[in-house]
Amino acid sequence: MAYLNLILEITALPDNRYRISMNAPVGSVSAEAPVPFSPEELQDFSTIFSRRREGITRAQEAQAARIFGTRLFDFLIRKNQDLNAAYFASLERAGNNGLRIRLVLQNAGPLADLPWEFLRDPARDFLALSRLTPIVRYSPLLSVRPPVPVTPPIRALVMIAAPEGYEPLDAAGEWDRLQAATEDLQKRGLLVLERMEDATLISLQRRLRARDFHIFHYIGHSTYDDLADQGLLVFEQEQGNRAQLVSAGSLARELGDESTIRLVVLNSCRSAQQTSSDAFSGIASSLVQRGIPAVVAMQQEITDPAAKAFAEEFYRAIAEQLPIDSAISEGRRAIANRVQNIEWATPVLYMRTDDGVLFRVEAPATTRTTRPVVTAAETAAERPATPSRSRSRRGLWLGGLLLGALAILTALIVALLSPPPPPVTPTPVVTPSPLPVGLPDLEVTTFRIFPQEPGPGQIFRLSIGILNSGESDSGAFEYAWDASPRLLNAINGRVENVTPGASRNFTVTYAYGWWGTYDSLITVDDVNTVDEIDDRNNNRRSFTIEVDPAAPFIVDFSLLPTLDFTEPDMLLAADSYVPWNMTFGVSGRERIDCVDTPILFRQVDERDIAIQPNATGVAADCPFQALAIELAQPVGNAFATIIPASNSSADIILYSDRAGANEVFRFSAPLVAGQPVELGEPVGAGARIRRIEIRAEGQPVTLTTLRLLPPG
């Protein structure tokens, strides 16, 4: 189907509000809306959808899904007149071509984990169940792999992991069910399933190196490490049958380097889960970020009947060359039609392709038909001898002998009566043309970083070297550096040409917005525009960068996280520092009507830029409320430098929660007009701070520097 795209991006704002941006075929609009559910409501719906509540009938599950989906639709579209009008106008324009609903949830905070597949337009019912309105969780990235040319069959590599220490998994039964679901496709030569002998990471590495596969299908357990904030798959260890927990990044490293892998199916519960603090920490989304065009994961545990119904229709649609989002819709409808429960919303599609086309199926090359070799015993068995048949065979043999003799005699007479042939003209010697020049070969040769271990927020320089070791010009190509699987396309660019033997070097600047070790990746010509020598492994170079775990995180408001310079009187947008895990605003603890007080960048002297609440459009005392900083991840301590306009006193209060309910530390200091003062002092080891409030008595807070210490 030639879908039109309707993109809906959700961005978390302070105080439980969200910005909804719609990029529709009829234009772009945006609006703000409050959080659609209370925590208690979300918990209630979650227990129903995960089927953990006893005594709930299928009818009650279906009713809960309709209520939940309609509330989502009201929040996302119907409650705002402009969004609602653009949505219905886009449906009308798309017509029978279909309207693909793309959800961009990287900055959606806690809403990223909602089961958006229940989205329900009351006039059309559940959107995800219609092939005209598929729902996709989309990652808008620069680098997208083109469809892979595939000569049938499509090859799927299947791993079934059943280690000790986890709930027993019927590996043989799982394999049999998957085989049964795709039996027809395999018989028709459209699909081949190959099962790995063992479920270890090293075996996966070796198997992918041995041959090309187009699909990786995992059946097993998965979990989520809340402490490390990452998704984990449960593989097996090389020795024994104990479990090996494999991070999303480790699996992404293996699969992301295989240009033929276009689809990953994760048949395991919680494989779609992510967190509000790190929208790309989930297993599925990490794979998409490393270049896999499409990943299907499960946001809840799925039963065997539902998994079988989904797999059969889903793989059938893939073999019929439907776009991946259409195939998902067909699989959902199969669950709804056969199993008849709400499990149709369990599969989640993460996608980064523009049109959903994963494979370009090519007809197999025409081959000459060969006759099978038949043994004498087989001939006798297939053709029973009879007396009349024997006489017929002897008659044919004698007739053939007479005809052969007559043909030889005729040829001798013609040769004697014909004139002699003309002399033979010698064939001129053709000098072979020179062999064509060989192909180019682009490779990433060097990378250097200075300083070697930068601090959080500290600008560092990265040097990248690219060499053409082939025999002809490369022509134009693109390159990119992904700062991590979550922080993609930190830099990207285009090179018009590199001559044989020549190299190009690039130096870029960047700053990581938090502590940690980042798996970064350099790619050259990821979209395969250059026809290169067959080995393309050298087009990618991965390496880790560690942010100094002991260095303080110093924010001085001269730069934004984009490394753009700030300017005086520039508005501080709510999401300006979200990439650095922090948001700034005026506390509404005493005055709820002050939470929308604008904050501006101010030039306080010829050297310093500060942020300060502004009085425009708000009540007179709103700028004098506390300046609040919410942290998406905890820190060990915080210090704030302010420059007062008059003599008074100031406080800094630290909380262990973002809402400001649990106070950890309070510090007060006198202020002298025009003299900078740092608020704060050491706190006990093990503190985990999530909120900072700064108050200056009788005047707005003018914050020039924020210094955060790593958690102990």
C-alpha positions in Angstrom: 0.0 0.0 0.0 1.2 3.5 -0.8 0.6 5.0 2.7 0.6 8.6 3.5 2.4 9.4 6.8 1.0 11.2 9.8 3.7 11.8 12.4 2.8 12.4 16.1 5.6 13.4 18.4 5.0 13.6 22.1 7.4 15.7 24.3 7.2 15.8 28.1 7.1 19.2 29.6 7.2 20.3 33.3 4.3 19.8 35.6 2.8 16.7 33.9 2.1 18.5 30.6 3.0 17.3 27.1 3.5 18.9 23.8 1.9 17.1 20.9 3.3 17.9 17.5 1.6 16.6 14.4 3.2 16.5 10.9 0.3 15.6 8.7 -0.2 15.3 4.9 -2.3 18.5 5.2 0.2 20.5 7.3 1.8 20.8 10.7 0.1 21.7 14.0 1.0 21.4 17.7 -0.7 21.7 21.0 -0.2 21.1 24.7 -2.2 18.8 26.9 -2.2 17.6 30.5 -1.3 14.0 31.4 -4.1 11.7 30.3 -4.1 9.3 33.2 -3.5 9.4 36.9 -0.9 6.9 38.3 -3.8 4.9 39.9 -5.6 4.6 36.6 -2.5 3.5 34.8 -1.8 0.8 37.4 -5.4 -0.4 37.1 -5.3 -0.6 33.3 -1.8 -2.3 33.5 -3.0 -5.1 35.6 -5.9 -5.8 33.2 -3.8 -5.7 30.1 -1.1 -7.9 31.5 -3.8 -10.3 32.6 -2.7 -10.4 36.2 -6.1 -9.6 37.6 -8.1 -12.7 38.4 -11.8 -12.9 37.5 -11.7 -10.5 34.5 -13.6 -11.9 31.6 -12.8 -11.3 27.9 -15.7 -8.9 27.6 -14.3 -6.8 30.5 -10.8 -6.8 29.0 -12.3 -5.6 25.7 -14.3 -2.9 27.4 -11.2 -1.7 29.3 -9.2 -1.6 26.0 -11.9 0.5 24.4 -12.0 3.0 27.3 -8.2 3.2 27.5 -7.8 3.6 23.7 -10.5 6.3 23.5 -8.8 8.2 26.3 -5.5 8.0 24.4 -7.2 9.3 21.3 -8.8 12.2 23.2 -5.5 13.2 24.6 -3.6 12.8 21.4 -6.1 14.2 18.8 -9.7 14.8 19.6 -9.4 17.3 22.6 -7.6 19.9 20.4 -9.5 21.4 17.5 -6.5 21.9 15.2 -5.1 18.4 15.7 -8.5 16.9 15.2 -9.1 18.8 12.0 -5.7 17.9 10.6 -6.2 14.2 11.4 -9.6 13.9 9.7 -8.4 15.9 6.7 -5.4 13.5 6.4 -7.7 10.5 6.5 -9.7 11.9 3.7 -6.7 12.7 1.6 -5.2 9.3 2.1 -8.4 7.5 1.1 -7.8 3.8 0.2 -4.0 4.3 0.2 -4.1 4.3 4.0 -2.7 6.6 6.6 0.3 5.3 8.6 0.3 6.6 12.2 3.9 7.2 13.3 4.5 7.8 17.0 7.8 9.5 17.9 8.2 8.8 21.7 11.9 9.5 22.4 11.0 12.5 24.6 7.7 11.3 25.8 8.9 10.6 29.3 6.6 8.1 31.2 4.1 8.0 28.4 6.6 6.2 26.2 5.7 2.9 27.9 2.0 3.1 27.3 0.4 0.5 25.1 -0.3 3.0 22.3 -1.5 0.1 20.1 -4.9 0.4 21.8 -5.3 3.9 20.2 -9.0 4.0 19.3 -10.9 6.5 17.1 -14.5 6.0 18.2 -15.6 6.5 14.5 -13.2 3.8 13.2 -12.5 1.6 16.3 -9.0 0.5 17.1 -6.6 2.0 14.5 -4.0 -0.7 14.8 -6.4 -3.4 13.7 -7.0 -1.8 10.3 -4.6 -2.2 7.5 -5.5 1.3 6.5 -4.2 2.9 9.7 -1.2 0.9 11.1 0.5 2.2 14.2 4.3 2.4 14.2 6.8 3.5 16.8 9.1 5.4 14.6 12.7 6.7 15.0 13.4 9.6 12.7 17.0 9.1 11.9 19.3 10.3 9.1 20.8 6.9 8.1 18.3 4.4 6.7 19.4 1.1 5.0 17.7 0.6 1.6 15.7 -2.6 0.9 17.9 -5.7 0.5 17.5 -7.6 -2.9 16.4 -11.1 -2.0 16.0 -14.1 -4.2 13.5 -16.4 -2.5 13.6 -17.9 0.0 13.8 -15.4 2.8 16.1 -16.9 5.4 15.2 -16.6 9.1 17.7 -17.5 11.8 15.8 -18.8 14.9 17.3 -18.8 18.4 15.4 -20.6 21.2 17.0 -20.0 24.7 15.9 -22.2 27.6 18.6 -21.9 30.3 18.4 -23.3 33.9 17.1 -21.0 36.6 14.2 -19.5 34.6 10.7 -20.7 34.0 10.9 -23.8 31.9 10.5 -23.2 28.2 9.3 -25.9 25.9 12.0 -25.4 23.3 10.9 -28.3 21.1 7.3 -27.3 21.3 8.2 -23.6 20.4 10.1 -24.8 17.4 7.3 -27.1 16.3 4.7 -24.3 16.6 6.8 -21.9 14.6 7.4 -24.6 12.0 3.7 -25.3 11.8 2.8 -21.6 11.5 5.1 -21.2 8.5 4.8 -24.7 7.0 2.9 -23.6 3.9 5.5 -20.8 3.2 8.3 -23.3 3.5 6.7 -25.8 1.2 6.3 -23.1 -1.4 10.0 -22.1 -1.2 9.3 -18.6 0.1 10.7 -19.0 3.6 13.5 -21.1 5.3 13.8 -21.4 9.0 17.2 -22.3 10.4 17.5 -23.1 14.1 20.7 -22.5 16.0 22.1 -25.5 17.8 22.8 -23.5 21.0 21.7 -20.1 22.2 25.0 -18.4 23.0 26.2 -15.0 21.9 29.4 -16.4 20.3 27.4 -18.9 18.3 25.3 -16.1 17.0 28.4 -14.2 16.0 29.8 -17.2 14.1 26.5 -18.1 12.5 26.0 -14.6 11.1 29.6 -14.7 9.8 28.9 -18.0 8.0 26.0 -16.9 5.8 23.5 -14.2 5.1 20.2 -14.1 6.9 17.3 -11.7 6.5 15.4 -12.2 9.8 16.5 -13.0 13.3 13.7 -14.6 15.4 14.3 -14.9 19.2 12.2 -17.1 21.5 13.0 -17.0 25.2 13.0 -14.9 28.3 13.8 -11.2 28.7 14.0 -9.0 31.7 14.6 -5.4 32.6 17.4 -4.3 34.9 15.9 -1.3 36.7 19.2 -0.5 38.4 21.3 -0.5 35.2 18.3 1.0 33.3 18.6 -1.4 30.4 16.8 -4.3 28.7 18.4 -7.8 28.9 17.8 -11.0 26.9 18.4 -14.4 28.6 20.9 -16.4 26.4 22.8 -19.5 27.4 26.4 -19.7 28.6 28.9 -21.7 26.5 29.6 -24.1 29.3 26.6 -25.9 30.9 23.0 -24.6 30.6 23.2 -21.6 32.8 21.9 -18.2 31.8 23.9 -15.4 30.3 22.2 -12.0 30.4 22.8 -10.2 27.1 22.3 -6.4 27.0 20.4 -4.7 24.2 23.7 -3.1 23.2 25.5 -6.4 22.9 22.8 -7.9 20.7 22.6 -4.7 18.7 26.3 -4.9 18.0 26.1 -8.3 16.4 22.9 -7.8 14.4 23.6 -4.1 13.6 26.7 -5.0 11.6 24.8 -7.4 9.3 23.5 -5.4 6.4 21.2 -8.2 5.3 19.4 -8.4 8.6 16.2 -6.4 8.0 13.9 -7.7 10.6 14.2 -8.9 14.2 11.3 -10.6 16.0 11.6 -10.8 19.8 9.0 -13.4 21.1 9.7 -12.7 24.7 7.8 -10.7 27.3 9.1 -7.3 28.3 11.2 -7.0 25.1 9.4 -3.8 24.2 9.8 -2.1 27.6 11.7 1.1 28.0 11.9 3.7 30.7 11.0 7.4 30.9 14.5 8.4 31.8 16.0 6.6 28.8 13.6 6.1 25.9 16.1 4.1 23.9 17.3 1.7 26.7 14.7 -0.9 25.6 15.9 -4.0 23.7 13.8 -3.3 20.6 14.5 0.4 20.4 18.2 -0.2 20.8 18.2 -2.5 17.8 16.4 0.1 15.7 19.0 2.7 16.7 21.8 0.5 15.5 20.4 0.3 12.0 17.9 -2.6 12.0 15.1 -1.3 9.9 12.3 -3.0 11.8 11.9 -4.8 15.1 8.8 -6.6 16.4 8.7 -7.0 20.2 6.2 -8.0 22.8 5.1 -5.5 25.5 3.3 -8.2 27.5 3.7 -12.0 27.7 1.9 -13.6 24.8 0.1 -17.0 24.9 1.0 -19.8 22.5 -2.3 -19.7 20.5 -1.9 -15.9 20.0 1.8 -16.3 19.1 1.0 -19.0 16.5 -1.8 -17.1 14.9 0.3 -13.9 14.7 3.4 -15.7 13.3 1.5 -17.5 10.6 -0.3 -14.5 9.1 2.6 -12.1 9.8 5.2 -14.2 7.9 2.7 -14.9 5.2 2.3 -11.2 4.6 6.1 -10.7 4.7 6.5 -13.4 2.0 3.8 -11.6 -0.1 5.9 -8.5 0.0 3.6 -6.4 2.1 5.2 -3.5 4.0 6.2 -4.4 7.5 3.5 -2.3 9.1 0.8 -3.9 6.9 2.2 -7.3 7.9 1.8 -6.4 11.6 -1.8 -5.4 11.0 -2.5 -8.7 9.4 -0.9 -10.5 12.3 -3.0 -8.5 14.8 -6.2 -9.3 12.9 -5.3 -13.0 12.9 -5.1 -12.9 16.7 -8.4 -10.9 16.9 -10.1 -13.3 14.6 -8.8 -16.6 15.9 -8.0 -16.1 19.6 -10.5 -13.3 20.1 -8.9 -11.5 23.0 -6.9 -8.3 23.5 -3.5 -9.9 22.8 -3.6 -8.4 19.4 -2.1 -5.3 21.0 0.8 -7.2 22.4 3.1 -7.0 19.4 4.8 -3.6 19.0 6.5 -2.5 15.8 9.6 -0.2 15.9 10.5 1.1 12.5 12.9 3.5 10.9 12.2 3.0 7.2 10.2 5.5 5.3 7.9 3.2 3.4 8.0 -0.1 5.4 9.5 -2.1 2.6 12.1 -4.4 4.0 12.8 -6.8 1.1 13.0 -6.3 -2.7 12.2 -9.9 -3.9 13.8 -10.8 -7.2 12.8 -13.7 -9.4 15.3 -16.6 -9.3 17.7 -16.9 -12.3 16.4 -19.1 -15.1 18.1 -22.5 -15.2 18.1 -25.2 -17.8 15.8 -28.1 -17.0 17.8 -31.3 -16.5 16.5 -34.8 -16.7 16.9 -36.9 -13.6 19.2 -40.0 -13.8 17.0 -43.0 -13.7 18.4 -46.4 -12.7 17.6 -49.6 -14.6 15.7 -50.9 -11.6 13.6 -47.8 -11.5 12.9 -48.1 -15.2 11.7 -51.6 -14.8 9.6 -50.8 -11.8 7.9 -47.8 -13.6 7.4 -49.6 -17.0 6.1 -53.2 -16.6 7.2 -55.4 -19.6 4.6 -57.0 -21.9 5.1 -59.1 -25.0 3.5 -56.6 -27.4 5.6 -53.8 -25.9 8.8 -55.8 -26.6 7.9 -56.4 -30.2 7.2 -52.6 -30.7 10.6 -51.7 -29.3 12.4 -54.1 -31.7 10.5 -52.7 -34.7 11.5 -49.2 -33.8 15.2 -50.2 -33.4 15.3 -51.8 -37.0 13.5 -48.8 -38.5 16.0 -46.4 -36.9 19.0 -48.5 -38.3 17.7 -48.3 -41.9 17.0 -44.6 -41.7 20.6 -44.0 -40.4 22.1 -45.9 -43.3 20.1 -44.0 -45.8 21.2 -40.6 -44.3 24.9 -41.6 -44.6 24.5 -42.6 -48.3 22.7 -39.3 -49.1 25.5 -37.3 -47.5 28.2 -39.1 -49.6 26.4 -38.4 -52.9 26.0 -34.7 -52.1 29.6 -34.4 -51.2 30.8 -35.9 -54.6 28.5 -33.6 -56.7 29.0 -30.3 -54.9 31.7 -27.8 -56.0 34.7 -27.3 -53.8 34.3 -24.7 -51.0 35.9 -21.2 -51.3 39.2 -20.7 -49.5 39.0 -19.9 -45.8 39.7 -16.3 -44.8 41.8 -16.2 -41.7 40.1 -14.7 -38.6 41.7 -11.5 -37.5 43.4 -11.6 -34.2 41.5 -9.4 -31.7 43.6 -7.7 -29.0 41.7 -7.9 -25.7 40.7 -4.6 -24.2 42.4 -3.6 -20.9 40.6 -4.8 -17.8 38.3 -2.3 -16.2 39.6 -0.3 -13.2 38.8 -1.9 -9.9 36.2 -0.6 -7.5 36.8 1.8 -4.7 37.0 0.6 -1.1 36.1 3.1 1.7 37.3 2.3 5.2 37.4 4.0 8.6 41.1 4.0 9.5 41.7 6.2 12.6 39.9 7.9 15.4 41.3 10.0 18.2 39.6 11.8 21.1 40.9 14.6 23.2 40.7 14.7 26.2 40.7 10.9 26.5 38.2 10.9 29.4 36.0 14.1 29.2 33.7 15.1 32.0 30.0 15.4 31.6 29.0 18.5 29.7 32.7 19.0 28.7 33.4 19.7 25.1 35.9 17.2 23.5 37.3 16.9 20.0 37.0 13.7 17.9 39.2 13.2 14.8 38.0 10.6 12.2 40.1 9.3 9.3 38.6 7.8 6.1 40.7 6.1 3.4 39.9 5.0 -0.1 42.1 1.9 -0.4 40.4 0.8 -3.7 41.4 1.5 -7.4 38.9 4.1 -8.5 37.3 7.3 -7.3 34.6 6.8 -4.6 32.1 9.4 -5.8 29.8 11.1 -3.3 28.9 9.4 0.0 27.7 10.2 3.5 29.3 9.5 6.8 28.0 9.7 10.4 29.2 9.3 14.0 26.6 7.9 16.4 27.6 9.1 19.9 25.8 6.0 21.3 22.9 3.7 20.3 20.6 6.3 21.9 22.4 9.4 20.8 22.5 8.9 17.1 23.9 11.1 14.3 25.8 13.4 16.7 27.6 14.4 13.5 26.9 13.6 9.9 28.1 14.9 6.6 28.7 14.3 2.9 31.9 13.9 0.9 31.8 14.5 -2.8 34.8 12.2 -3.7 37.9 10.5 -2.4 40.5 9.5 -5.0 42.3 6.1 -4.8 44.9 6.0 -2.1 43.7 9.3 -0.6 42.2 9.9 2.8 40.0 12.5 4.4 40.1 13.6 8.0 37.3 15.3 10.0 37.4 16.9 13.4 34.2 17.4 15.3 33.3 18.7 18.8 30.8 17.1 21.1 29.8 16.9 24.8 28.1 14.0 26.6 25.3 15.1 28.9 25.8 12.5 31.7 28.3 10.2 33.3 28.7 6.7 31.8 30.4 4.6 29.1 29.1 5.2 25.6 29.4 2.7 22.7 29.9 5.0 19.7 30.0 4.1 16.1 31.5 5.6 12.9 29.8 4.6 9.6 30.8 5.4 6.1 28.3 5.1 3.2 25.7 3.4 5.4 23.1 3.7 2.6 25.3 1.9 0.1 25.5 4.6 -2.6 29.1 3.6 -3.5 29.6 0.4 -5.4 32.6 -1.0 -3.4 34.7 -4.0 -3.1 32.7 -6.8 -1.5 34.0 -6.4 2.0 32.0 -3.6 3.7 33.0 -4.5 7.3 35.6 -1.8 7.2 32.9 0.9 6.6 32.1 0.8 10.3 34.2 1.3 13.4 32.9 1.1 16.9 34.7 2.2 20.1 33.8 3.3 23.6 34.2 6.7 25.2 34.1 6.9 29.0 32.9 10.0 30.7 35.1 10.7 33.7 33.1 9.1 36.6 34.7 11.4 39.2 34.4 14.7 37.3 31.7 17.2 38.3 29.0 18.2 35.8 29.3 22.0 35.4 26.6 23.9 33.6 27.4 27.6 33.0 24.5 28.5 30.6 26.9 29.9 28.0 26.1 26.9 25.8 23.0 24.8 25.2 23.3 21.0 25.0 23.4 21.4 21.2 26.7 23.4 21.8 25.0 26.5 20.4 25.8 29.8 22.1 23.0 31.3 24.2 22.0 34.9 23.7 20.7 37.5 26.2 16.9 37.7 26.5 16.6 34.3 24.7 13.7 32.2 26.1 14.7 29.0 28.0 12.4 26.4 26.5 11.2 23.7 28.8 13.1 21.0 26.9 16.3 23.0 26.3 18.3 20.9 28.7 16.4 17.6 28.5 19.3 16.1 26.5 21.3 16.7 29.7 18.7 15.1 31.9 17.4 18.3 33.5 14.5 20.7 33.3 14.3 24.3 34.7 11.2 26.1 35.9 9.6 28.1 38.7 8.3 26.0 41.6 4.6 26.0 42.0 4.7 24.8 45.6 3.2 28.0 47.0 1.7 29.5 43.8 0.4 27.0 41.3 -0.4 29.9 38.9 3.4 30.7 38.7 4.5 27.4 37.1 4.3 28.9 33.6 6.6 31.9 34.5 9.0 32.3 31.6 12.7 31.9 32.2 15.2 33.9 30.2 19.0 34.0 29.6 20.4 37.2 31.1 23.8 38.9 30.5 24.9 39.7 34.1 28.3 41.0 33.2 30.7 41.0 30.3 31.6 37.4 31.0 28.7 35.6 32.6 25.3 34.5 31.2 22.7 33.5 33.8 19.1 32.2 33.8 16.4 34.2 35.6 12.6 34.1 36.0 11.0 36.9 34.0 8.1 39.1 35.0 6.4 39.4 31.6 2.8 38.1 31.5 2.7 36.7 35.1 1.7 37.9 38.5 4.1 40.4 40.1 5.4 38.0 42.7 5.9 34.9 40.4 9.5 35.8 39.5 10.4 35.7 43.2 9.4 32.1 43.7 12.0 29.3 44.0 13.8 28.3 40.8 13.4 24.5 40.5 15.6 22.0 38.6 14.3 18.5 38.1 16.8 15.7 37.3 15.9 12.7 35.2 18.7 10.8 36.9 20.1 11.2 40.4 23.2 13.0 41.4 25.2 12.8 44.6 25.2 16.6 45.5 24.5 20.0 43.9 26.0 23.5 44.2 24.5 26.6 42.7 26.3 29.9 42.0 24.0 33.0 41.9 24.7 36.7 41.6 22.3 38.8 43.7 21.0 42.2 42.7 20.6 43.3 46.4 21.6 42.3 49.9 19.5 39.5 51.3 19.8 35.8 51.9 19.4 32.6 49.8 18.6 28.9 50.3 19.3 25.8 48.3 17.1 22.7 49.1 17.9 19.2 47.8 15.2 16.5 47.4 15.4 12.8 46.7 12.4 12.9 44.5 11.4 15.0 41.5 8.1 16.1 43.1 9.9 17.7 46.1 8.3 15.6 48.8 11.4 14.2 50.5 13.9 16.9 51.6 17.5 15.6 51.9 19.5 18.8 52.6 19.1 22.6 53.1 21.8 25.3 53.0 21.4 29.1 53.6 23.9 31.9 53.0 23.8 35.8 53.1 23.9 37.7 49.8 25.9 40.8 49.0 24.7 42.8 46.0 26.8 42.0 42.9 29.0 39.4 44.6 28.7 35.8 43.3 28.0 33.2 46.0 28.0 29.4 45.8 25.2 27.7 47.7 25.7 24.2 49.1 28.1 22.2 51.1 29.1 18.5 51.3 26.3 16.0 52.2 26.5 12.5 53.4 27.7 9.7 51.2 25.1 7.8 49.3 22.7 10.7 48.7 20.7 10.6 45.5 19.3 14.0 44.5 16.5 14.3 42.0 15.3 17.9 42.6 17.0 21.2 43.4 15.2 24.4 44.6 17.0 27.8 44.9 15.3 30.8 46.5 16.7 34.4 46.9 14.8 36.4 49.5 13.1 39.5 47.9 14.5 39.1 44.4 14.5 36.7 41.5 17.2 34.0 41.4 20.0 34.8 38.9 21.7 31.4 38.4 25.1 31.5 36.6 26.5 28.1 37.3 25.1 24.7 38.4 27.6 22.1 39.7 26.5 18.5 40.0 28.5 15.7 41.6 28.2 12.1 40.5 26.1 9.8 42.7 28.3 7.9 45.3 
